[in-house]
Amino acid sequence: MKHNTLHHLQKDHNKRVIDFHKNHALELERGENGNGLLAKWERFVYKKGKAFLKAVK
């Protein structure tokens, strides 16, 4: 009984995490993640990583 409850809670948590990461990636694509230094670095790394992966394929 306890295992099923924990399993269900973990599944819900994983779904929320997946949704968060999808939305965050879309915000990075559109440049809507903020104007702070950390946000600028995050966009820079995201775009360079995406370009690198595209070049490798």
Residue frames as qw, qx, qy, qz and C-alpha x, y, z in Angstrom:
[[0.000, 0.885, 0.465, 0.000, 0.00, 0.00, 0.00],
 [0.290, -0.830, 0.094, 0.468, 2.68, 2.46, 1.02],
 [0.468, -0.159, 0.583, 0.645, 4.77, 1.58, -2.04],
 [0.279, 0.598, 0.642, 0.391, 1.92, 2.40, -4.44],
 [0.109, -0.952, -0.244, 0.153, 1.36, 5.77, -2.77],
 [0.390, -0.663, 0.327, 0.549, 5.05, 6.65, -3.00],
 [0.460, 0.122, 0.675, 0.564, 5.21, 5.43, -6.59],
 [0.178, 0.802, 0.532, 0.205, 2.25, 7.63, -7.51],
 [0.218, -0.927, -0.021, 0.304, 3.81, 10.65, -5.82],
 [0.464, -0.409, 0.504, 0.602, 7.09, 10.05, -7.63],
 [0.396, 0.421, 0.670, 0.466, 5.28, 9.77, -10.98],
 [0.032, 0.938, 0.345, 0.015, 3.52, 13.09, -10.32],
 [0.365, -0.786, 0.215, 0.450, 6.81, 14.71, -9.36],
 [0.503, -0.096, 0.616, 0.599, 8.53, 13.41, -12.49],
 [0.296, 0.686, 0.581, 0.323, 5.72, 14.80, -14.65],
 [0.122, -0.971, -0.125, 0.163, 6.08, 18.24, -13.02],
 [0.465, -0.569, 0.415, 0.536, 9.85, 18.16, -13.59],
 [0.474, 0.237, 0.661, 0.530, 9.43, 17.21, -17.26],
 [0.148, 0.866, 0.447, 0.168, 6.89, 20.01, -17.77],
 [0.295, -0.887, 0.067, 0.350, 9.19, 22.51, -16.05],
 [0.491, -0.345, 0.532, 0.598, 12.15, 21.60, -18.26],
 [0.391, 0.512, 0.631, 0.431, 10.06, 21.80, -21.43],
 [0.003, -0.957, -0.289, -0.032, 8.80, 25.25, -20.49],
 [0.418, -0.762, 0.228, 0.439, 12.27, 26.40, -19.46],
 [0.529, -0.017, 0.592, 0.608, 13.77, 25.27, -22.77],
 [0.255, 0.733, 0.526, 0.348, 11.07, 27.21, -24.62],
 [0.208, -0.959, -0.083, 0.175, 11.83, 30.31, -22.53],
 [0.517, -0.485, 0.419, 0.568, 15.52, 29.96, -23.40],
 [0.469, 0.350, 0.619, 0.524, 14.66, 29.69, -27.10],
 [0.082, 0.860, 0.398, 0.307, 12.62, 32.88, -26.93],
 [0.364, 0.322, -0.284, 0.826, 15.09, 34.67, -24.63],
 [0.453, -0.642, -0.172, -0.594, 12.48, 35.10, -21.90],
 [0.771, -0.300, -0.499, 0.258, 14.42, 33.66, -18.98],
 [0.433, -0.825, -0.154, 0.329, 15.48, 37.05, -17.59],
 [0.390, 0.872, -0.122, 0.268, 18.05, 39.79, -17.98],
 [0.562, -0.758, 0.329, 0.035, 20.46, 38.95, -15.17],
 [0.087, 0.670, -0.721, -0.157, 24.00, 37.77, -15.66],
 [0.433, -0.105, 0.890, -0.092, 23.13, 34.16, -14.84],
 [0.660, 0.541, 0.440, -0.281, 20.24, 34.21, -17.31],
 [0.423, 0.802, -0.326, -0.268, 22.52, 35.59, -20.04],
 [0.104, -0.490, 0.863, 0.063, 25.10, 32.89, -19.37],
 [0.583, 0.155, 0.767, -0.216, 22.39, 30.25, -19.39],
 [0.648, 0.690, 0.147, -0.286, 21.15, 31.44, -22.81],
 [0.217, 0.761, -0.579, -0.196, 24.72, 31.58, -24.13],
 [0.275, -0.297, 0.914, -0.029, 25.53, 28.03, -23.00],
 [0.648, 0.361, 0.607, -0.284, 22.17, 26.73, -24.26],
 [0.587, 0.757, -0.048, -0.282, 22.62, 28.26, -27.72],
 [0.127, 0.675, -0.716, -0.122, 26.27, 27.18, -28.04],
 [0.428, -0.133, 0.884, -0.134, 25.42, 23.65, -26.88],
 [0.684, 0.507, 0.433, -0.295, 22.52, 23.45, -29.31],
 [0.467, 0.789, -0.318, -0.241, 24.72, 24.68, -32.18],
 [0.114, -0.526, 0.842, 0.026, 27.44, 22.17, -31.21],
 [0.567, 0.098, 0.798, -0.180, 25.00, 19.26, -31.18],
 [0.656, 0.673, 0.172, -0.295, 23.57, 20.36, -34.52],
 [0.281, 0.767, -0.547, -0.184, 27.11, 20.54, -36.01],
 [0.317, -0.338, 0.885, -0.051, 27.99, 17.06, -34.69],
 [0.687, 0.341, 0.605, -0.216, 24.93, 15.48, -36.33]]
